Amino acid sequence: MDILSIPGEMLDTLEEGVSILDTSFRILEMNTTMHRWYAHRKFRPGEKCYRMYHGSNTPCTFCPARNALRERRVATGIVPYHGPQREIRGWQRLIVFPLCNGDGKIVGAIEYVEDITKEKALEAEVEKFRITERLLRGQVALLGELLEKEKEENRRREEERRRLFATGIRPLLSLLRETLPFEVQRMLLDTLEKALDNLCGGQDIPQAPSLTPREWEVARLLTQGLTSKEIAEVLSISKKAVDFHRSNIRKKLGIQRTKESLFAALRRSE
């Protein structure tokens, strides 16, 4: 039996796609699976594989069959599965075996084709989860940095209030106490001094407004150097929405200088 004339019924026992090519990439035979996958193209024996499978008039740039014939070894590759309009419907893994005659001369190749569309989709989902994980890690890191900055600012304010009370308010209260003629007046003044001491010591100090979860996301992406358009694409929102969040971040973080970019201000505050 001619090695290039394998009966189709032998190939039909395989669930995966199988086709036999000669050295000019003409299809000599293909099994039922290949006929089903490419039912939108009428098969004619001798049709070029790149025209039949990809709707192209020129050989594929990366062709496992060409590599197998040229290098006389098994070659593999992943190629798109094209529909009637050359649209990509899925992905296939090709394993190509060179065929030799009794004299060791390469006379063709046999292609073993697996549909890996679901596998590729799963890989894309895994990569999406990895990207999301990296984004979440970055968000947590930014949250920690901003919270630490907020704590440091509160400590600075507390120290400033204590200094103001110790160097300004307490001496004035002491002078006032000496001028009060009645004990009850001095007792009231003591109560006032304690209240001011508590206030200047950091108690009951209003906290700065917090950013919303979406504003945290925008702030984090800004510190990474992304533009409003790029942030809109990452978060699947409009550029107008990104600009709105940027304006709120400026207000809440007290970034008043309009000539300074929000990116520069956030990086400076790290």
BADREN-458579 format. One record per residue (C-alpha): residue in three letters; x, y, z; residue number from 1. Coordinates in steps of 0.05 Angstrom, whole numbers, plus 5000, padded with zeros to 4 digits. Layout:
N
<r><r>ALA</r><px>X</px><py>Y</py><pz>Z</pz><k>NUM</k></r>
...
//
This chain:
270
<r><r>MET</r><px>5000</px><py>5000</py><pz>5000</pz><k>1</k></r>
<r><r>ASP</r><px>5026</px><py>5069</py><pz>4981</pz><k>2</k></r>
<r><r>ILE</r><px>5043</px><py>5106</py><pz>5044</pz><k>3</k></r>
<r><r>LEU</r><px>5007</px><py>5168</py><pz>5016</pz><k>4</k></r>
<r><r>SER</r><px>4944</px><py>5127</py><pz>4999</pz><k>5</k></r>
<r><r>ILE</r><px>4920</px><py>5108</py><pz>5068</pz><k>6</k></r>
<r><r>PRO</r><px>4845</px><py>5090</py><pz>5063</pz><k>7</k></r>
<r><r>GLY</r><px>4800</px><py>5142</py><pz>5094</pz><k>8</k></r>
<r><r>GLU</r><px>4764</px><py>5091</py><pz>5137</pz><k>9</k></r>
<r><r>MET</r><px>4829</px><py>5078</py><pz>5174</pz><k>10</k></r>
<r><r>LEU</r><px>4835</px><py>5152</py><pz>5191</pz><k>11</k></r>
<r><r>ASP</r><px>4762</px><py>5156</py><pz>5212</pz><k>12</k></r>
<r><r>THR</r><px>4776</px><py>5112</py><pz>5273</pz><k>13</k></r>
<r><r>LEU</r><px>4809</px><py>5172</py><pz>5305</pz><k>14</k></r>
<r><r>GLU</r><px>4767</px><py>5226</py><pz>5339</pz><k>15</k></r>
<r><r>GLU</r><px>4820</px><py>5279</py><pz>5326</pz><k>16</k></r>
<r><r>GLY</r><px>4832</px><py>5309</py><pz>5258</pz><k>17</k></r>
<r><r>VAL</r><px>4880</px><py>5275</py><pz>5210</pz><k>18</k></r>
<r><r>SER</r><px>4902</px><py>5297</py><pz>5141</pz><k>19</k></r>
<r><r>ILE</r><px>4956</px><py>5272</py><pz>5093</pz><k>20</k></r>
<r><r>LEU</r><px>4997</px><py>5321</py><pz>5052</pz><k>21</k></r>
<r><r>ASP</r><px>5048</px><py>5313</py><pz>4997</pz><k>22</k></r>
<r><r>THR</r><px>5112</px><py>5354</py><pz>4995</pz><k>23</k></r>
<r><r>SER</r><px>5076</px><py>5411</py><pz>4959</pz><k>24</k></r>
<r><r>PHE</r><px>5026</px><py>5417</py><pz>5016</pz><k>25</k></r>
<r><r>ARG</r><px>4970</px><py>5388</py><pz>4975</pz><k>26</k></r>
<r><r>ILE</r><px>4917</px><py>5350</py><pz>5015</pz><k>27</k></r>
<r><r>LEU</r><px>4913</px><py>5278</py><pz>4991</pz><k>28</k></r>
<r><r>GLU</r><px>4866</px><py>5253</py><pz>5045</pz><k>29</k></r>
<r><r>MET</r><px>4832</px><py>5275</py><pz>5109</pz><k>30</k></r>
<r><r>ASN</r><px>4787</px><py>5240</py><pz>5158</pz><k>31</k></r>
<r><r>THR</r><px>4715</px><py>5251</py><pz>5177</pz><k>32</k></r>
<r><r>THR</r><px>4733</px><py>5298</py><pz>5234</pz><k>33</k></r>
<r><r>MET</r><px>4769</px><py>5345</py><pz>5188</pz><k>34</k></r>
<r><r>HIS</r><px>4711</px><py>5343</py><pz>5138</pz><k>35</k></r>
<r><r>ARG</r><px>4664</px><py>5362</py><pz>5195</pz><k>36</k></r>
<r><r>TRP</r><px>4708</px><py>5418</py><pz>5221</pz><k>37</k></r>
<r><r>TYR</r><px>4716</px><py>5448</py><pz>5151</pz><k>38</k></r>
<r><r>ALA</r><px>4647</px><py>5433</py><pz>5124</pz><k>39</k></r>
<r><r>HIS</r><px>4642</px><py>5507</py><pz>5104</pz><k>40</k></r>
<r><r>ARG</r><px>4696</px><py>5494</py><pz>5051</pz><k>41</k></r>
<r><r>LYS</r><px>4686</px><py>5444</py><pz>4995</pz><k>42</k></r>
<r><r>PHE</r><px>4744</px><py>5394</py><pz>4996</pz><k>43</k></r>
<r><r>ARG</r><px>4777</px><py>5376</py><pz>4930</pz><k>44</k></r>
<r><r>PRO</r><px>4834</px><py>5326</py><pz>4931</pz><k>45</k></r>
<r><r>GLY</r><px>4899</px><py>5363</py><pz>4915</pz><k>46</k></r>
<r><r>GLU</r><px>4875</px><py>5428</py><pz>4948</pz><k>47</k></r>
<r><r>LYS</r><px>4931</px><py>5466</py><pz>4983</pz><k>48</k></r>
<r><r>CYS</r><px>4926</px><py>5459</py><pz>5059</pz><k>49</k></r>
<r><r>TYR</r><px>4933</px><py>5534</py><pz>5072</pz><k>50</k></r>
<r><r>ARG</r><px>4876</px><py>5549</py><pz>5024</pz><k>51</k></r>
<r><r>MET</r><px>4831</px><py>5495</py><pz>5050</pz><k>52</k></r>
<r><r>TYR</r><px>4843</px><py>5505</py><pz>5124</pz><k>53</k></r>
<r><r>HIS</r><px>4858</px><py>5580</py><pz>5129</pz><k>54</k></r>
<r><r>GLY</r><px>4828</px><py>5610</py><pz>5066</pz><k>55</k></r>
<r><r>SER</r><px>4896</px><py>5638</py><pz>5046</pz><k>56</k></r>
<r><r>ASN</r><px>4930</px><py>5640</py><pz>4979</pz><k>57</k></r>
<r><r>THR</r><px>5000</px><py>5636</py><pz>5009</pz><k>58</k></r>
<r><r>PRO</r><px>5033</px><py>5587</py><pz>5057</pz><k>59</k></r>
<r><r>CYS</r><px>5027</px><py>5602</py><pz>5131</pz><k>60</k></r>
<r><r>THR</r><px>5083</px><py>5642</py><pz>5163</pz><k>61</k></r>
<r><r>PHE</r><px>5092</px><py>5589</py><pz>5217</pz><k>62</k></r>
<r><r>CYS</r><px>5079</px><py>5522</py><pz>5186</pz><k>63</k></r>
<r><r>PRO</r><px>5093</px><py>5458</py><pz>5227</pz><k>64</k></r>
<r><r>ALA</r><px>5086</px><py>5416</py><pz>5163</pz><k>65</k></r>
<r><r>ARG</r><px>5140</px><py>5456</py><pz>5128</pz><k>66</k></r>
<r><r>ASN</r><px>5186</px><py>5449</py><pz>5188</pz><k>67</k></r>
<r><r>ALA</r><px>5173</px><py>5374</py><pz>5190</pz><k>68</k></r>
<r><r>LEU</r><px>5189</px><py>5365</py><pz>5116</pz><k>69</k></r>
<r><r>ARG</r><px>5250</px><py>5410</py><pz>5118</pz><k>70</k></r>
<r><r>GLU</r><px>5281</px><py>5384</py><pz>5182</pz><k>71</k></r>
<r><r>ARG</r><px>5259</px><py>5311</py><pz>5173</pz><k>72</k></r>
<r><r>ARG</r><px>5231</px><py>5306</py><pz>5243</pz><k>73</k></r>
<r><r>VAL</r><px>5165</px><py>5312</py><pz>5281</pz><k>74</k></r>
<r><r>ALA</r><px>5143</px><py>5385</py><pz>5287</pz><k>75</k></r>
<r><r>THR</r><px>5088</px><py>5416</py><pz>5329</pz><k>76</k></r>
<r><r>GLY</r><px>5052</px><py>5482</py><pz>5330</pz><k>77</k></r>
<r><r>ILE</r><px>4988</px><py>5519</py><pz>5349</pz><k>78</k></r>
<r><r>VAL</r><px>4947</px><py>5550</py><pz>5294</pz><k>79</k></r>
<r><r>PRO</r><px>4880</px><py>5587</py><pz>5291</pz><k>80</k></r>
<r><r>TYR</r><px>4818</px><py>5551</py><pz>5267</pz><k>81</k></r>
<r><r>HIS</r><px>4787</px><py>5597</py><pz>5214</pz><k>82</k></r>
<r><r>GLY</r><px>4714</px><py>5602</py><pz>5195</pz><k>83</k></r>
<r><r>PRO</r><px>4683</px><py>5618</py><pz>5126</pz><k>84</k></r>
<r><r>GLN</r><px>4704</px><py>5692</py><pz>5129</pz><k>85</k></r>
<r><r>ARG</r><px>4773</px><py>5675</py><pz>5157</pz><k>86</k></r>
<r><r>GLU</r><px>4749</px><py>5695</py><pz>5226</pz><k>87</k></r>
<r><r>ILE</r><px>4783</px><py>5658</py><pz>5283</pz><k>88</k></r>
<r><r>ARG</r><px>4734</px><py>5608</py><pz>5313</pz><k>89</k></r>
<r><r>GLY</r><px>4783</px><py>5570</py><pz>5357</pz><k>90</k></r>
<r><r>TRP</r><px>4853</px><py>5540</py><pz>5362</pz><k>91</k></r>
<r><r>GLN</r><px>4885</px><py>5475</py><pz>5341</pz><k>92</k></r>
<r><r>ARG</r><px>4949</px><py>5439</py><pz>5361</pz><k>93</k></r>
<r><r>LEU</r><px>4984</px><py>5406</py><pz>5302</pz><k>94</k></r>
<r><r>ILE</r><px>5032</px><py>5348</py><pz>5308</pz><k>95</k></r>
<r><r>VAL</r><px>5063</px><py>5334</py><pz>5239</pz><k>96</k></r>
<r><r>PHE</r><px>5101</px><py>5270</py><pz>5223</pz><k>97</k></r>
<r><r>PRO</r><px>5144</px><py>5267</py><pz>5159</pz><k>98</k></r>
<r><r>LEU</r><px>5130</px><py>5207</py><pz>5115</pz><k>99</k></r>
<r><r>CYS</r><px>5187</px><py>5171</py><pz>5079</pz><k>100</k></r>
<r><r>ASN</r><px>5187</px><py>5118</py><pz>5025</pz><k>101</k></r>
<r><r>GLY</r><px>5229</px><py>5055</py><pz>5026</pz><k>102</k></r>
<r><r>ASP</r><px>5290</px><py>5094</py><pz>5003</pz><k>103</k></r>
<r><r>GLY</r><px>5285</px><py>5143</py><pz>5060</pz><k>104</k></r>
<r><r>LYS</r><px>5261</px><py>5199</py><pz>5015</pz><k>105</k></r>
<r><r>ILE</r><px>5210</px><py>5248</py><pz>5044</pz><k>106</k></r>
<r><r>VAL</r><px>5146</px><py>5240</py><pz>5004</pz><k>107</k></r>
<r><r>GLY</r><px>5096</px><py>5276</py><pz>5048</pz><k>108</k></r>
<r><r>ALA</r><px>5070</px><py>5287</py><pz>5118</pz><k>109</k></r>
<r><r>ILE</r><px>5013</px><py>5266</py><pz>5163</pz><k>110</k></r>
<r><r>GLU</r><px>4981</px><py>5319</py><pz>5206</pz><k>111</k></r>
<r><r>TYR</r><px>4949</px><py>5301</py><pz>5273</pz><k>112</k></r>
<r><r>VAL</r><px>4903</px><py>5357</py><pz>5295</pz><k>113</k></r>
<r><r>GLU</r><px>4874</px><py>5370</py><pz>5364</pz><k>114</k></r>
<r><r>ASP</r><px>4820</px><py>5421</py><pz>5380</pz><k>115</k></r>
<r><r>ILE</r><px>4848</px><py>5460</py><pz>5440</pz><k>116</k></r>
<r><r>THR</r><px>4798</px><py>5518</py><pz>5439</pz><k>117</k></r>
<r><r>LYS</r><px>4773</px><py>5502</py><pz>5509</pz><k>118</k></r>
<r><r>GLU</r><px>4844</px><py>5493</py><pz>5534</pz><k>119</k></r>
<r><r>LYS</r><px>4863</px><py>5562</py><pz>5507</pz><k>120</k></r>
<r><r>ALA</r><px>4801</px><py>5593</py><pz>5537</pz><k>121</k></r>
<r><r>LEU</r><px>4820</px><py>5562</py><pz>5605</pz><k>122</k></r>
<r><r>GLU</r><px>4891</px><py>5589</py><pz>5598</pz><k>123</k></r>
<r><r>ALA</r><px>4862</px><py>5658</py><pz>5584</pz><k>124</k></r>
<r><r>GLU</r><px>4819</px><py>5654</py><pz>5646</pz><k>125</k></r>
<r><r>VAL</r><px>4878</px><py>5633</py><pz>5689</pz><k>126</k></r>
<r><r>GLU</r><px>4919</px><py>5691</py><pz>5662</pz><k>127</k></r>
<r><r>LYS</r><px>4861</px><py>5738</py><pz>5677</pz><k>128</k></r>
<r><r>PHE</r><px>4860</px><py>5713</py><pz>5749</pz><k>129</k></r>
<r><r>ARG</r><px>4935</px><py>5723</py><pz>5754</pz><k>130</k></r>
<r><r>ILE</r><px>4929</px><py>5795</py><pz>5729</pz><k>131</k></r>
<r><r>THR</r><px>4872</px><py>5807</py><pz>5778</pz><k>132</k></r>
<r><r>GLU</r><px>4915</px><py>5779</py><pz>5835</pz><k>133</k></r>
<r><r>ARG</r><px>4972</px><py>5825</py><pz>5817</pz><k>134</k></r>
<r><r>LEU</r><px>4924</px><py>5885</py><pz>5814</pz><k>135</k></r>
<r><r>LEU</r><px>4895</px><py>5866</py><pz>5882</pz><k>136</k></r>
<r><r>ARG</r><px>4965</px><py>5859</py><pz>5912</pz><k>137</k></r>
<r><r>GLY</r><px>4982</px><py>5928</py><pz>5885</pz><k>138</k></r>
<r><r>GLN</r><px>4918</px><py>5956</py><pz>5913</pz><k>139</k></r>
<r><r>VAL</r><px>4931</px><py>5927</py><pz>5982</pz><k>140</k></r>
<r><r>ALA</r><px>5002</px><py>5955</py><pz>5980</pz><k>141</k></r>
<r><r>LEU</r><px>4976</px><py>6025</py><pz>5961</pz><k>142</k></r>
<r><r>LEU</r><px>4923</px><py>6021</py><pz>6015</pz><k>143</k></r>
<r><r>GLY</r><px>4976</px><py>6005</py><pz>6067</pz><k>144</k></r>
<r><r>GLU</r><px>5019</px><py>6063</py><pz>6043</pz><k>145</k></r>
<r><r>LEU</r><px>4962</px><py>6113</py><pz>6044</pz><k>146</k></r>
<r><r>LEU</r><px>4938</px><py>6090</py><pz>6112</pz><k>147</k></r>
<r><r>GLU</r><px>5009</px><py>6096</py><pz>6140</pz><k>148</k></r>
<r><r>LYS</r><px>5013</px><py>6166</py><pz>6109</pz><k>149</k></r>
<r><r>GLU</r><px>4946</px><py>6184</py><pz>6142</pz><k>150</k></r>
<r><r>LYS</r><px>4971</px><py>6158</py><pz>6210</pz><k>151</k></r>
<r><r>GLU</r><px>5035</px><py>6198</py><pz>6203</pz><k>152</k></r>
<r><r>GLU</r><px>4996</px><py>6260</py><pz>6186</pz><k>153</k></r>
<r><r>ASN</r><px>4952</px><py>6250</py><pz>6247</pz><k>154</k></r>
<r><r>ARG</r><px>5013</px><py>6241</py><pz>6291</pz><k>155</k></r>
<r><r>ARG</r><px>5042</px><py>6306</py><pz>6263</pz><k>156</k></r>
<r><r>ARG</r><px>4978</px><py>6343</py><pz>6277</pz><k>157</k></r>
<r><r>GLU</r><px>4975</px><py>6315</py><pz>6347</pz><k>158</k></r>
<r><r>GLU</r><px>5046</px><py>6338</py><pz>6362</pz><k>159</k></r>
<r><r>GLU</r><px>5031</px><py>6407</py><pz>6333</pz><k>160</k></r>
<r><r>ARG</r><px>4969</px><py>6413</py><pz>6377</pz><k>161</k></r>
<r><r>ARG</r><px>5008</px><py>6392</py><pz>6439</pz><k>162</k></r>
<r><r>ARG</r><px>5063</px><py>6442</py><pz>6423</pz><k>163</k></r>
<r><r>LEU</r><px>5011</px><py>6497</py><pz>6412</pz><k>164</k></r>
<r><r>PHE</r><px>4977</px><py>6481</py><pz>6478</pz><k>165</k></r>
<r><r>ALA</r><px>5042</px><py>6477</py><pz>6517</pz><k>166</k></r>
<r><r>THR</r><px>5074</px><py>6540</py><pz>6489</pz><k>167</k></r>
<r><r>GLY</r><px>5014</px><py>6584</py><pz>6476</pz><k>168</k></r>
<r><r>ILE</r><px>4949</px><py>6565</py><pz>6510</pz><k>169</k></r>
<r><r>ARG</r><px>4974</px><py>6538</py><pz>6577</pz><k>170</k></r>
<r><r>PRO</r><px>5015</px><py>6601</py><pz>6594</pz><k>171</k></r>
<r><r>LEU</r><px>4954</px><py>6645</py><pz>6577</pz><k>172</k></r>
<r><r>LEU</r><px>4910</px><py>6602</py><pz>6622</pz><k>173</k></r>
<r><r>SER</r><px>4961</px><py>6608</py><pz>6678</pz><k>174</k></r>
<r><r>LEU</r><px>4960</px><py>6684</py><pz>6673</pz><k>175</k></r>
<r><r>LEU</r><px>4884</px><py>6684</py><pz>6671</pz><k>176</k></r>
<r><r>ARG</r><px>4880</px><py>6640</py><pz>6733</pz><k>177</k></r>
<r><r>GLU</r><px>4921</px><py>6691</py><pz>6773</pz><k>178</k></r>
<r><r>THR</r><px>4871</px><py>6746</py><pz>6756</pz><k>179</k></r>
<r><r>LEU</r><px>4809</px><py>6707</py><pz>6777</pz><k>180</k></r>
<r><r>PRO</r><px>4784</px><py>6729</py><pz>6846</pz><k>181</k></r>
<r><r>PHE</r><px>4739</px><py>6670</py><pz>6862</pz><k>182</k></r>
<r><r>GLU</r><px>4754</px><py>6596</py><pz>6871</pz><k>183</k></r>
<r><r>VAL</r><px>4694</px><py>6575</py><pz>6830</pz><k>184</k></r>
<r><r>GLN</r><px>4722</px><py>6614</py><pz>6771</pz><k>185</k></r>
<r><r>ARG</r><px>4789</px><py>6579</py><pz>6778</pz><k>186</k></r>
<r><r>MET</r><px>4754</px><py>6511</py><pz>6781</pz><k>187</k></r>
<r><r>LEU</r><px>4717</px><py>6527</py><pz>6717</pz><k>188</k></r>
<r><r>LEU</r><px>4782</px><py>6548</py><pz>6685</pz><k>189</k></r>
<r><r>ASP</r><px>4814</px><py>6482</py><pz>6707</pz><k>190</k></r>
<r><r>THR</r><px>4757</px><py>6445</py><pz>6673</pz><k>191</k></r>
<r><r>LEU</r><px>4768</px><py>6485</py><pz>6609</pz><k>192</k></r>
<r><r>GLU</r><px>4843</px><py>6472</py><pz>6612</pz><k>193</k></r>
<r><r>LYS</r><px>4832</px><py>6397</py><pz>6616</pz><k>194</k></r>
<r><r>ALA</r><px>4783</px><py>6398</py><pz>6559</pz><k>195</k></r>
<r><r>LEU</r><px>4833</px><py>6437</py><pz>6516</pz><k>196</k></r>
<r><r>ASP</r><px>4889</px><py>6390</py><pz>6537</pz><k>197</k></r>
<r><r>ASN</r><px>4848</px><py>6330</py><pz>6514</pz><k>198</k></r>
<r><r>LEU</r><px>4831</px><py>6364</py><pz>6448</pz><k>199</k></r>
<r><r>CYS</r><px>4903</px><py>6385</py><pz>6435</pz><k>200</k></r>
<r><r>GLY</r><px>4926</px><py>6315</py><pz>6455</pz><k>201</k></r>
<r><r>GLY</r><px>4892</px><py>6285</py><pz>6394</pz><k>202</k></r>
<r><r>GLN</r><px>4825</px><py>6264</py><pz>6422</pz><k>203</k></r>
<r><r>ASP</r><px>4762</px><py>6275</py><pz>6382</pz><k>204</k></r>
<r><r>ILE</r><px>4802</px><py>6300</py><pz>6321</pz><k>205</k></r>
<r><r>PRO</r><px>4761</px><py>6292</py><pz>6257</pz><k>206</k></r>
<r><r>GLN</r><px>4791</px><py>6243</py><pz>6209</pz><k>207</k></r>
<r><r>ALA</r><px>4804</px><py>6258</py><pz>6136</pz><k>208</k></r>
<r><r>PRO</r><px>4751</px><py>6230</py><pz>6089</pz><k>209</k></r>
<r><r>SER</r><px>4767</px><py>6161</py><pz>6061</pz><k>210</k></r>
<r><r>LEU</r><px>4771</px><py>6143</py><pz>5988</pz><k>211</k></r>
<r><r>THR</r><px>4718</px><py>6097</py><pz>5958</pz><k>212</k></r>
<r><r>PRO</r><px>4740</px><py>6028</py><pz>5932</pz><k>213</k></r>
<r><r>ARG</r><px>4736</px><py>6054</py><pz>5860</pz><k>214</k></r>
<r><r>GLU</r><px>4778</px><py>6115</py><pz>5878</pz><k>215</k></r>
<r><r>TRP</r><px>4831</px><py>6068</py><pz>5909</pz><k>216</k></r>
<r><r>GLU</r><px>4834</px><py>6031</py><pz>5843</pz><k>217</k></r>
<r><r>VAL</r><px>4842</px><py>6095</py><pz>5803</pz><k>218</k></r>
<r><r>ALA</r><px>4895</px><py>6121</py><pz>5851</pz><k>219</k></r>
<r><r>ARG</r><px>4934</px><py>6056</py><pz>5848</pz><k>220</k></r>
<r><r>LEU</r><px>4934</px><py>6055</py><pz>5772</pz><k>221</k></r>
<r><r>LEU</r><px>4954</px><py>6128</py><pz>5770</pz><k>222</k></r>
<r><r>THR</r><px>5016</px><py>6113</py><pz>5813</pz><k>223</k></r>
<r><r>GLN</r><px>5035</px><py>6061</py><pz>5760</pz><k>224</k></r>
<r><r>GLY</r><px>5037</px><py>6115</py><pz>5707</pz><k>225</k></r>
<r><r>LEU</r><px>4972</px><py>6096</py><pz>5669</pz><k>226</k></r>
<r><r>THR</r><px>4934</px><py>6150</py><pz>5632</pz><k>227</k></r>
<r><r>SER</r><px>4859</px><py>6162</py><pz>5642</pz><k>228</k></r>
<r><r>LYS</r><px>4845</px><py>6126</py><pz>5576</pz><k>229</k></r>
<r><r>GLU</r><px>4886</px><py>6065</py><pz>5597</pz><k>230</k></r>
<r><r>ILE</r><px>4854</px><py>6064</py><pz>5666</pz><k>231</k></r>
<r><r>ALA</r><px>4785</px><py>6066</py><pz>5634</pz><k>232</k></r>
<r><r>GLU</r><px>4803</px><py>6005</py><pz>5592</pz><k>233</k></r>
<r><r>VAL</r><px>4831</px><py>5966</py><pz>5653</pz><k>234</k></r>
<r><r>LEU</r><px>4770</px><py>5981</py><pz>5696</pz><k>235</k></r>
<r><r>SER</r><px>4719</px><py>5976</py><pz>5638</pz><k>236</k></r>
<r><r>ILE</r><px>4691</px><py>6045</py><pz>5652</pz><k>237</k></r>
<r><r>SER</r><px>4688</px><py>6110</py><pz>5613</pz><k>238</k></r>
<r><r>LYS</r><px>4744</px><py>6160</py><pz>5611</pz><k>239</k></r>
<r><r>LYS</r><px>4695</px><py>6212</py><pz>5638</pz><k>240</k></r>
<r><r>ALA</r><px>4684</px><py>6169</py><pz>5699</pz><k>241</k></r>
<r><r>VAL</r><px>4759</px><py>6163</py><pz>5710</pz><k>242</k></r>
<r><r>ASP</r><px>4766</px><py>6239</py><pz>5707</pz><k>243</k></r>
<r><r>PHE</r><px>4710</px><py>6246</py><pz>5758</pz><k>244</k></r>
<r><r>HIS</r><px>4746</px><py>6199</py><pz>5806</pz><k>245</k></r>
<r><r>ARG</r><px>4812</px><py>6236</py><pz>5795</pz><k>246</k></r>
<r><r>SER</r><px>4778</px><py>6302</py><pz>5815</pz><k>247</k></r>
<r><r>ASN</r><px>4750</px><py>6270</py><pz>5879</pz><k>248</k></r>
<r><r>ILE</r><px>4818</px><py>6241</py><pz>5897</pz><k>249</k></r>
<r><r>ARG</r><px>4849</px><py>6311</py><pz>5891</pz><k>250</k></r>
<r><r>LYS</r><px>4797</px><py>6340</py><pz>5938</pz><k>251</k></r>
<r><r>LYS</r><px>4801</px><py>6285</py><pz>5989</pz><k>252</k></r>
<r><r>LEU</r><px>4877</px><py>6283</py><pz>5992</pz><k>253</k></r>
<r><r>GLY</r><px>4882</px><py>6359</py><pz>5993</pz><k>254</k></r>
<r><r>ILE</r><px>4921</px><py>6365</py><pz>5927</pz><k>255</k></r>
<r><r>GLN</r><px>4906</px><py>6438</py><pz>5911</pz><k>256</k></r>
<r><r>ARG</r><px>4960</px><py>6456</py><pz>5860</pz><k>257</k></r>
<r><r>THR</r><px>4925</px><py>6450</py><pz>5793</pz><k>258</k></r>
<r><r>LYS</r><px>4990</px><py>6453</py><pz>5754</pz><k>259</k></r>
<r><r>GLU</r><px>5017</px><py>6391</py><pz>5789</pz><k>260</k></r>
<r><r>SER</r><px>4994</px><py>6325</py><pz>5758</pz><k>261</k></r>
<r><r>LEU</r><px>4956</px><py>6278</py><pz>5804</pz><k>262</k></r>
<r><r>PHE</r><px>5007</px><py>6224</py><pz>5785</pz><k>263</k></r>
<r><r>ALA</r><px>5064</px><py>6267</py><pz>5810</pz><k>264</k></r>
<r><r>ALA</r><px>5027</px><py>6286</py><pz>5874</pz><k>265</k></r>
<r><r>LEU</r><px>5010</px><py>6213</py><pz>5891</pz><k>266</k></r>
<r><r>ARG</r><px>5081</px><py>6191</py><pz>5877</pz><k>267</k></r>
<r><r>ARG</r><px>5108</px><py>6248</py><pz>5920</pz><k>268</k></r>
<r><r>SER</r><px>5062</px><py>6227</py><pz>5977</pz><k>269</k></r>
<r><r>GLU</r><px>5087</px><py>6155</py><pz>5979</pz><k>270</k></r>
//
